[in-house]
């Protein structure tokens, strides 16, 4: 679809914490998981540790909101699509219990380079029309560098926070909203970077 690989307009440059990630997805560790990651990586795709590390480093920084704490859900915004995806988290994951409804939260987005789309994510009027799907990651779950996360959050213009909040309210106002699983590894499964 692209003649050259698009570059992130605002790369996160975050580092994955294996210790935090292991608390969320322990099944991604051990010999079998590493062997599977190696086999997939040898085909040119990245999943597991390699893919997640790369996504956190080069993925786009964007705004997110905690929209529910009883059933932990984050509305992750994409400037590229001018849209949000709702992500459900497990309330037992580290840090999730301290979230407050209406709290701002950083997200890092990765995009498919093969043109795939998700019709359940309608692009907004300010879409850049380059992508039709995105997968967000919530770095607060798997990165220990809270100073860098705070700095990235401060770098997001207030107008983007407000735009993302408008989309979050719309996404949660429907009777049966589309909600994805928020496990970090799913953000890079099948996505090229």
Helices and strands as residue ranges (DSSP letters): H 18-24, G 26-28, H 31-42, H 48-58, E 60-68, E 73-78, E 83-88, G 96-98, E 104-110, E 135-137, G 139-141, H 146-155, H 158-172, E 179-181, G 184-187
